[in-house]
Structure formats: C-alpha cells, structure tokens
Amino acid sequence: MQFRDALPDDAARVAALHADSWRRHYRGAYSDAFLDGDVESDRRSVWSARLAARAGTATILAESSEGGLLGFAHVRFDQDPRWGSLVDNLHVTNALRRTGIGRRLLALAARSAASQASTRALYLWVLEQNRAAQAFYLASGAAHVETAIVDGDPARLNGTPRKLRMSWPDASLFPGAAEAP
C-alpha cells in the first residue's frame, strides 16, 4: 500500500468511491431518490472542482501496489476559528474497512493539518446514525463536542438528520501522525 496526494486526474476514482460509501452508509439520512440516482456524477463534479483548485486543502489517497484506490481523506485547513481544520471526507473501500487504512489516512490528514494550518485543532462531522464511525473516531482520541442538524439541499435529505462534531484539539498529537505513513 502507498499513500500520495491526489491529482486532478484522480477525480473520477475518488468520486466513485465517495458515491459507493454514501450509498452504503448514508441511507436514512439522505433520500433514497438521491442515493439511487446519479450520485456518482454529482460527486465527480465536486471532486473535479476540488482537485483542480487544491489551495488550502489536502486530499490523500491510499492505493494498492497495482494503483487501485483503497481509500482517501480530504482535509480543509483552517475552516473554523475554534475547531480548526475540517476532515471533510474519509472513505475506505467497503471490503477493506477495519484494516487500518482509515486510521492511517486520518493520521496523514492530522499531520497535514498540523504542518500546514495556522491552528493545530482538527475536527469532522459524522452522521448520528453512523455509530461504527463514531466509535472509530472516539477510539482515535476524538471528543464528541457538539450535535447539530445536517445542512444541505432538503431534496437530498430524509427529514432532519443530525450530525456530531468530533474534535481533536491538537492534530500533532493524533495517534500515529508523527510516523505516518
């Protein structure tokens, strides 16, 4: 396995994994009509724009030795004056969940934030229904500091789902950040 920064040419692969992850883990919070629709095209548009304009962000890919995408993390530096840099995305291929890839990607995101952001704080949002992800973040040293309503296009949402803010006050202390990858 190898880790590298994403390039604009990676947008389609990242979008495909992102769409698959949403379809598997966002049911109930997001509408079935949205998730069963062309969510991959929606994500491709987002990732094409993100990877073309990379200032203030880092997108880290985990790849197999053959170049297959195993997972990715996307961090946006200095997104909140109190909470710091936002881990906006962390997704791992479903067949490889619970193998350590997510932990290594999160450590690399923490290391990027600690070295490139003006503050060392790191946070992310996780859906209230995603208990496995919450347990993963708590085991990784995060604290649940806030609960809020998911914002976004009401046509994409199923009611008013809730999200939890998970926070690390100092990303440089994130387990494994010093030795990642």
Accessible surface in RSA format (square Angstrom, percent):
REM  Atomic radii and reference values for relative SASA: ProtOr
REM  Chains: A
REM  Algorithm: Lee & Richards
REM  Probe-radius: 1.40
REM  Slices: 20
REM RES _ NUM      All-atoms   Total-Side   Main-Chain    Non-polar    All polar
REM                ABS   REL    ABS   REL    ABS   REL    ABS   REL    ABS   REL
RES MET A   1   102.98  53.3  37.84  25.0  65.14 155.1  38.82  33.0  64.16  85.0
RES GLN A   2    89.59  50.1  85.33  62.4   4.26  10.1  29.65  63.1  59.93  45.5
RES PHE A   3    34.36  17.2   6.33   3.9  28.03  72.9   6.42   3.9  27.94  80.0
RES ARG A   4    79.94  33.6  69.55  35.5  10.40  24.8  58.16  79.5  21.79  13.2
RES ASP A   5    97.12  68.0  89.09  88.7   8.03  19.0  25.00  58.8  72.12  71.9
RES ALA A   6     1.46   1.3   0.00   0.0   1.46   3.3   0.00   0.0   1.46   3.9
RES LEU A   7    90.06  50.2  90.06  64.4   0.00   0.0  90.06  63.2   0.00   0.0
RES PRO A   8    66.68  48.6  57.03  52.0   9.66  35.1  57.30  47.3   9.38  58.3
RES ASP A   9   139.53  97.7 110.01 109.5  29.53  69.8  36.49  85.9 103.04 102.8
RES ASP A  10     8.76   6.1   8.76   8.7   0.00   0.0   0.18   0.4   8.58   8.6
RES ALA A  11     7.11   6.5   7.11  11.0   0.00   0.0   7.11  10.0   0.00   0.0
RES ALA A  12    52.55  48.3  48.53  74.9   4.02   9.1  48.90  68.9   3.65   9.7
RES ARG A  13    80.16  33.7  73.28  37.4   6.87  16.4  64.24  87.8  15.91   9.6
RES VAL A  14     0.13   0.1   0.13   0.1   0.00   0.0   0.13   0.1   0.00   0.0
RES ALA A  15     0.00   0.0   0.00   0.0   0.00   0.0   0.00   0.0   0.00   0.0
RES ALA A  16    39.54  36.4  34.51  53.2   5.04  11.5  34.86  49.1   4.68  12.4
RES LEU A  17    17.21   9.6  12.27   8.8   4.94  12.4  16.60  11.7   0.61   1.6
RES HIS A  18     0.55   0.3   0.55   0.4   0.00   0.0   0.55   0.6   0.00   0.0
RES ALA A  19     0.29   0.3   0.29   0.4   0.00   0.0   0.29   0.4   0.00   0.0
RES ASP A  20    48.77  34.2  47.74  47.5   1.04   2.4  18.67  43.9  30.10  30.0
RES SER A  21    10.75   9.1   9.15  12.2   1.60   3.7   3.03   6.4   7.72  10.8
RES TRP A  22    23.31   9.4  23.31  11.3   0.00   0.0  22.37  11.9   0.93   1.5
RES ARG A  23    72.31  30.4  67.74  34.5   4.56  10.9  29.28  40.0  43.03  26.1
RES ARG A  24   126.35  53.0  95.34  48.6  31.00  73.8  26.83  36.7  99.52  60.3
RES HIS A  25    46.22  25.3  35.89  24.9  10.33  26.4  24.16  24.9  22.06  25.7
RES TYR A  26    43.04  20.1  43.04  24.5   0.00   0.0  11.39   8.6  31.65  39.0
RES ARG A  27    91.58  38.5  80.69  41.1  10.90  25.9  50.60  69.2  40.98  24.8
RES GLY A  28    41.61  51.3   0.00   N/A  41.61  51.3  28.11  77.1  13.50  30.2
RES ALA A  29     0.99   0.9   0.28   0.4   0.71   1.6   0.99   1.4   0.00   0.0
RES TYR A  30    30.30  14.1  29.64  16.9   0.66   1.7   6.82   5.1  23.48  28.9
RES SER A  31    21.97  18.6  19.49  26.0   2.48   5.7  21.49  45.8   0.47   0.7
RES ASP A  32    83.16  58.3  77.27  76.9   5.88  13.9  24.08  56.7  59.08  58.9
RES ALA A  33    86.67  79.7  61.59  95.0  25.08  57.1  72.54 102.2  14.14  37.4
RES PHE A  34    27.51  13.8  17.78  11.0   9.74  25.3  25.99  15.8   1.52   4.4
RES LEU A  35     0.00   0.0   0.00   0.0   0.00   0.0   0.00   0.0   0.00   0.0
RES ASP A  36    95.29  66.7  63.68  63.4  31.60  74.7  30.66  72.2  64.63  64.5
RES GLY A  37    33.02  40.7   0.00   N/A  33.02  40.7  29.73  81.6   3.29   7.4
RES ASP A  38   103.33  72.4  81.80  81.4  21.53  50.9  41.79  98.4  61.54  61.4
RES VAL A  39     0.96   0.6   0.00   0.0   0.96   2.3   0.64   0.6   0.31   0.9
RES GLU A  40    55.94  32.1  55.94  42.3   0.00   0.0   8.58  16.6  47.36  38.7
RES SER A  41    43.07  36.4  40.16  53.6   2.91   6.7   6.72  14.3  36.35  50.9
RES ASP A  42    33.33  23.3  23.90  23.8   9.43  22.3  17.79  41.9  15.55  15.5
RES ARG A  43    19.75   8.3  19.75  10.1   0.00   0.0   0.00   0.0  19.75  12.0
RES ARG A  44    95.20  40.0  95.20  48.5   0.00   0.0  36.23  49.5  58.97  35.7
RES SER A  45    76.06  64.3  63.46  84.7  12.60  29.0  33.48  71.3  42.58  59.7
RES VAL A  46    41.81  27.5  36.12  32.7   5.69  13.7  41.42  36.0   0.39   1.1
RES TRP A  47     0.00   0.0   0.00   0.0   0.00   0.0   0.00   0.0   0.00   0.0
RES SER A  48    51.21  43.3  45.08  60.2   6.13  14.1  32.97  70.2  18.24  25.6
RES ALA A  49    65.32  60.1  52.55  81.1  12.77  29.1  61.43  86.5   3.89  10.3
RES ARG A  50    56.80  23.8  48.93  24.9   7.87  18.7  24.72  33.8  32.08  19.4
RES LEU A  51     0.73   0.4   0.56   0.4   0.17   0.4   0.56   0.4   0.17   0.5
RES ALA A  52    77.49  71.3  44.54  68.7  32.95  75.0  46.22  65.1  31.27  82.8
RES ALA A  53    73.68  67.7  56.26  86.8  17.41  39.6  63.76  89.8   9.92  26.3
RES ARG A  54   104.09  43.7  95.62  48.7   8.47  20.2  29.60  40.4  74.49  45.1
RES ALA A  55    99.73  91.7  68.29 105.4  31.44  71.5  80.25 113.0  19.48  51.6
RES GLY A  56    46.60  57.5   0.00   N/A  46.60  57.5  31.41  86.2  15.19  34.0
RES THR A  57    33.86  24.1  20.28  20.6  13.58  32.4  18.52  24.9  15.34  23.2
RES ALA A  58    14.27  13.1   6.83  10.5   7.44  16.9  14.27  20.1   0.00   0.0
RES THR A  59     9.12   6.5   3.22   3.3   5.89  14.0   1.47   2.0   7.64  11.6
RES ILE A  60     9.14   5.2   9.14   6.8   0.00   0.0   9.14   6.6   0.00   0.0
RES LEU A  61     0.05   0.0   0.05   0.0   0.00   0.0   0.05   0.0   0.00   0.0
RES ALA A  62     0.00   0.0   0.00   0.0   0.00   0.0   0.00   0.0   0.00   0.0
RES GLU A  63     7.41   4.3   7.41   5.6   0.00   0.0   0.00   0.0   7.41   6.1
RES SER A  64    23.25  19.6  21.14  28.2   2.11   4.9  20.18  43.0   3.06   4.3
RES SER A  65    93.09  78.7  59.58  79.5  33.51  77.2  43.90  93.5  49.19  68.9
RES GLU A  66   153.60  88.2 113.66  86.0  39.93  95.1  73.10 141.4  80.49  65.7
RES GLY A  67    29.28  36.1   0.00   N/A  29.28  36.1  22.05  60.5   7.23  16.2
RES GLY A  68    34.88  43.0   0.00   N/A  34.88  43.0  33.13  90.9   1.75   3.9
RES LEU A  69    28.18  15.7   8.94   6.4  19.23  48.3   8.94   6.3  19.23  51.8
RES LEU A  70    27.29  15.2  27.29  19.5   0.00   0.0  27.29  19.2   0.00   0.0
RES GLY A  71     0.00   0.0   0.00   N/A   0.00   0.0   0.00   0.0   0.00   0.0
RES PHE A  72     0.00   0.0   0.00   0.0   0.00   0.0   0.00   0.0   0.00   0.0
RES ALA A  73     0.12   0.1   0.02   0.0   0.10   0.2   0.12   0.2   0.00   0.0
RES HIS A  74     1.50   0.8   1.48   1.0   0.02   0.0   0.62   0.6   0.88   1.0
RES VAL A  75     0.09   0.1   0.03   0.0   0.06   0.2   0.03   0.0   0.06   0.2
RES ARG A  76    76.79  32.2  76.79  39.1   0.00   0.0   9.14  12.5  67.65  41.0
RES PHE A  77    20.24  10.1  11.95   7.4   8.29  21.6  11.95   7.2   8.29  23.7
RES ASP A  78    65.08  45.6  41.96  41.8  23.12  54.7  25.68  60.4  39.40  39.3
RES GLN A  79    73.81  41.3  44.68  32.7  29.13  69.4   3.38   7.2  70.42  53.4
RES ASP A  80    34.67  24.3  32.80  32.6   1.87   4.4   1.36   3.2  33.31  33.2
RES PRO A  81   142.29 103.7 102.56  93.5  39.73 144.4 116.22  96.0  26.07 162.0
RES ARG A  82   178.82  75.1 154.13  78.6  24.69  58.8  58.99  80.6 119.83  72.6
RES TRP A  83    36.04  14.5  36.00  17.4   0.04   0.1  26.78  14.3   9.26  15.0
RES GLY A  84     0.01   0.0   0.00   N/A   0.01   0.0   0.00   0.0   0.01   0.0
RES SER A  85     0.00   0.0   0.00   0.0   0.00   0.0   0.00   0.0   0.00   0.0
RES LEU A  86    17.71   9.9  17.71  12.7   0.00   0.0  17.71  12.4   0.00   0.0
RES VAL A  87     5.79   3.8   0.69   0.6   5.11  12.3   0.69   0.6   5.11  13.8
RES ASP A  88    42.91  30.1  23.72  23.6  19.19  45.4   1.55   3.6  41.36  41.2
RES ASN A  89    14.51  10.0  10.05   9.7   4.46  10.7   4.46  10.7  10.05   9.7
RES LEU A  90    28.74  16.0   8.22   5.9  20.52  51.6   8.22   5.8  20.52  55.2
RES HIS A  91    14.70   8.0  11.18   7.8   3.52   9.0  10.37  10.7   4.33   5.0
RES VAL A  92    22.59  14.9  12.60  11.4   9.99  24.1  12.60  10.9   9.99  27.1
RES THR A  93    42.49  30.2  42.40  43.0   0.09   0.2  40.32  54.2   2.17   3.3
RES ASN A  94    53.37  36.8  43.52  42.1   9.84  23.7   5.47  13.2  47.90  46.3
RES ALA A  95    91.95  84.5  55.09  85.0  36.86  83.8  66.01  93.0  25.93  68.7
RES LEU A  96    59.32  33.0  58.94  42.2   0.38   1.0  58.94  41.4   0.38   1.0
RES ARG A  97    94.07  39.5  79.82  40.7  14.25  33.9  16.89  23.1  77.17  46.8
RES ARG A  98   229.68  96.4 176.67  90.1  53.01 126.2  76.82 105.0 152.86  92.6
RES THR A  99    83.38  59.3  44.41  45.0  38.96  92.9  54.78  73.6  28.60  43.2
RES GLY A 100    34.59  42.7   0.00   N/A  34.59  42.7  27.63  75.8   6.96  15.6
RES ILE A 101     7.87   4.5   7.28   5.4   0.60   1.4   7.28   5.2   0.60   1.6
RES GLY A 102    12.47  15.4   0.00   N/A  12.47  15.4   8.09  22.2   4.38   9.8
RES ARG A 103    90.22  37.9  89.37  45.6   0.84   2.0  42.17  57.6  48.04  29.1
RES ARG A 104    87.80  36.9  87.09  44.4   0.72   1.7  38.39  52.5  49.41  29.9
RES LEU A 105     0.00   0.0   0.00   0.0   0.00   0.0   0.00   0.0   0.00   0.0
RES LEU A 106     0.00   0.0   0.00   0.0   0.00   0.0   0.00   0.0   0.00   0.0
RES ALA A 107     3.76   3.5   3.76   5.8   0.00   0.0   3.76   5.3   0.00   0.0
RES LEU A 108    11.86   6.6  11.02   7.9   0.84   2.1  11.02   7.7   0.84   2.3
RES ALA A 109     0.18   0.2   0.18   0.3   0.00   0.0   0.18   0.2   0.00   0.0
RES ALA A 110     0.00   0.0   0.00   0.0   0.00   0.0   0.00   0.0   0.00   0.0
RES ARG A 111    92.79  39.0  91.97  46.9   0.83   2.0  35.40  48.4  57.39  34.8
RES SER A 112    17.86  15.1  15.35  20.5   2.51   5.8   2.51   5.4  15.35  21.5
RES ALA A 113     0.03   0.0   0.00   0.0   0.03   0.1   0.00   0.0   0.03   0.1
RES ALA A 114    20.69  19.0   8.99  13.9  11.70  26.6   9.14  12.9  11.56  30.6
RES SER A 115    84.83  71.7  46.00  61.4  38.82  89.4  45.83  97.6  39.00  54.6
RES GLN A 116   112.83  63.1  79.49  58.1  33.34  79.4  30.84  65.6  82.00  62.2
RES ALA A 117    17.41  16.0   0.00   0.0  17.41  39.6   0.59   0.8  16.83  44.6
RES SER A 118   107.18  90.6  62.53  83.5  44.65 102.9  53.97 114.9  53.21  74.5
RES THR A 119    47.53  33.8  41.35  41.9   6.19  14.7  26.85  36.1  20.68  31.3
RES ARG A 120   124.32  52.2 120.10  61.2   4.22  10.1  34.52  47.2  89.80  54.4
RES ALA A 121    11.25  10.3  10.79  16.6   0.47   1.1  10.79  15.2   0.47   1.2
RES LEU A 122     0.00   0.0   0.00   0.0   0.00   0.0   0.00   0.0   0.00   0.0
RES TYR A 123    11.88   5.5  11.88   6.8   0.00   0.0   0.06   0.0  11.82  14.6
RES LEU A 124     3.81   2.1   3.81   2.7   0.00   0.0   3.81   2.7   0.00   0.0
RES TRP A 125    68.47  27.5  45.10  21.8  23.37  54.9  33.98  18.1  34.48  55.9
RES VAL A 126     9.21   6.1   4.46   4.0   4.76  11.5   9.21   8.0   0.00   0.0
RES LEU A 127    14.91   8.3  11.15   8.0   3.76   9.4  11.15   7.8   3.76  10.1
RES GLU A 128    55.32  31.8  55.06  41.7   0.26   0.6  13.40  25.9  41.92  34.2
RES GLN A 129    80.13  44.8  52.39  38.3  27.73  66.0  41.34  88.0  38.79  29.4
RES ASN A 130    29.94  20.6  24.28  23.5   5.66  13.6   6.93  16.7  23.01  22.2
RES ARG A 131   161.70  67.9 154.85  78.9   6.86  16.3  66.55  90.9  95.16  57.7
RES ALA A 132    55.89  51.4  38.26  59.0  17.63  40.1  47.34  66.7   8.55  22.6
RES ALA A 133    18.87  17.3  14.23  22.0   4.63  10.5  18.81  26.5   0.06   0.2
RES GLN A 134    18.60  10.4  18.60  13.6   0.00   0.0   4.42   9.4  14.18  10.8
RES ALA A 135    58.91  54.2  51.08  78.8   7.83  17.8  55.04  77.5   3.87  10.3
RES PHE A 136    55.41  27.7  48.67  30.1   6.74  17.5  54.76  33.2   0.65   1.9
RES TYR A 137    18.24   8.5  18.24  10.4   0.00   0.0   0.34   0.3  17.90  22.1
RES LEU A 138    91.43  50.9  76.19  54.5  15.23  38.3  76.66  53.8  14.76  39.7
RES ALA A 139    76.97  70.8  39.15  60.4  37.82  86.0  51.39  72.4  25.58  67.8
RES SER A 140     0.00   0.0   0.00   0.0   0.00   0.0   0.00   0.0   0.00   0.0
RES GLY A 141    51.11  63.0   0.00   N/A  51.11  63.0  30.48  83.6  20.63  46.2
RES ALA A 142     8.67   8.0   0.00   0.0   8.67  19.7   0.00   0.0   8.67  23.0
RES ALA A 143    49.53  45.5  45.38  70.0   4.16   9.5  49.53  69.8   0.00   0.0
RES HIS A 144    87.05  47.6  59.79  41.6  27.26  69.7  38.73  39.9  48.32  56.2
RES VAL A 145    60.05  39.5  25.85  23.4  34.20  82.4  33.19  28.8  26.86  72.8
RES GLU A 146    66.33  38.1  56.63  42.8   9.70  23.1  29.73  57.5  36.61  29.9
RES THR A 147    52.40  37.3  24.35  24.7  28.05  66.8  15.55  20.9  36.85  55.7
RES ALA A 148    30.89  28.4  21.51  33.2   9.38  21.3  30.89  43.5   0.00   0.0
RES ILE A 149    93.45  53.2  82.51  61.5  10.94  26.4  82.51  59.4  10.94  29.7
RES VAL A 150    12.41   8.2   8.03   7.3   4.38  10.6   8.03   7.0   4.38  11.9
RES ASP A 151   108.79  76.2  92.49  92.1  16.31  38.6  43.74 102.9  65.05  64.9
RES GLY A 152    52.87  65.2   0.00   N/A  52.87  65.2  33.65  92.3  19.22  43.0
RES ASP A 153    73.95  51.8  59.69  59.4  14.26  33.7  25.84  60.8  48.12  48.0
RES PRO A 154   111.87  81.5  97.95  89.3  13.92  50.6  99.87  82.5  12.00  74.6
RES ALA A 155    82.03  75.4  52.53  81.1  29.50  67.1  64.77  91.2  17.26  45.7
RES ARG A 156    72.30  30.4  72.30  36.9   0.00   0.0  12.25  16.7  60.05  36.4
RES LEU A 157    22.15  12.3  11.75   8.4  10.41  26.2  11.75   8.2  10.41  28.0
RES ASN A 158    82.83  57.1  71.64  69.2  11.19  26.9   4.42  10.6  78.41  75.8
RES GLY A 159    59.91  73.9   0.00   N/A  59.91  73.9  40.23 110.4  19.68  44.1
RES THR A 160   103.57  73.7  87.46  88.7  16.11  38.4  58.57  78.7  45.00  68.0
RES PRO A 161    19.78  14.4   7.59   6.9  12.19  44.3  19.59  16.2   0.19   1.2
RES ARG A 162   109.59  46.0 105.38  53.7   4.21  10.0  25.49  34.8  84.10  51.0
RES LYS A 163    28.96  14.1  28.96  17.8   0.00   0.0  10.99   9.9  17.97  19.1
RES LEU A 164    13.21   7.4  13.21   9.5   0.00   0.0  13.21   9.3   0.00   0.0
RES ARG A 165    21.93   9.2  21.93  11.2   0.00   0.0   0.00   0.0  21.93  13.3
RES MET A 166     0.77   0.4   0.77   0.5   0.00   0.0   0.77   0.7   0.00   0.0
RES SER A 167     5.24   4.4   5.08   6.8   0.16   0.4   1.50   3.2   3.73   5.2
RES TRP A 168     8.22   3.3   8.22   4.0   0.00   0.0   8.22   4.4   0.00   0.0
RES PRO A 169   112.16  81.7  95.45  87.0  16.71  60.7  99.87  82.5  12.29  76.4
RES ASP A 170    42.52  29.8  37.70  37.5   4.82  11.4  13.41  31.6  29.10  29.0
RES ALA A 171     0.00   0.0   0.00   0.0   0.00   0.0   0.00   0.0   0.00   0.0
RES SER A 172    37.06  31.3  19.11  25.5  17.95  41.3  17.21  36.7  19.85  27.8
RES LEU A 173   139.60  77.7 115.27  82.5  24.34  61.2 120.11  84.4  19.49  52.5
RES PHE A 174     6.43   3.2   0.00   0.0   6.43  16.7   2.20   1.3   4.23  12.1
RES PRO A 175    69.18  50.4  56.21  51.2  12.98  47.2  67.63  55.8   1.56   9.7
RES GLY A 176    27.21  33.5   0.00   N/A  27.21  33.5  15.51  42.6  11.70  26.2
RES ALA A 177     2.95   2.7   2.52   3.9   0.42   1.0   2.70   3.8   0.25   0.7
RES ALA A 178    92.14  84.7  56.41  87.0  35.73  81.3  67.17  94.6  24.97  66.1
RES GLU A 179   130.99  75.2 106.74  80.8  24.25  57.7  67.76 131.1  63.23  51.6
RES ALA A 180     8.55   7.9   1.81   2.8   6.74  15.3   6.37   9.0   2.18   5.8
RES PRO A 181    84.32  61.5  54.51  49.7  29.81 108.3  60.48  49.9  23.84 148.2
END  Absolute sums over single chains surface
CHAIN  1 A     8688.2       6545.8       2142.4       4618.3       4069.9
END  Absolute sums over all chains
TOTAL          8688.2       6545.8       2142.4       4618.3       4069.9
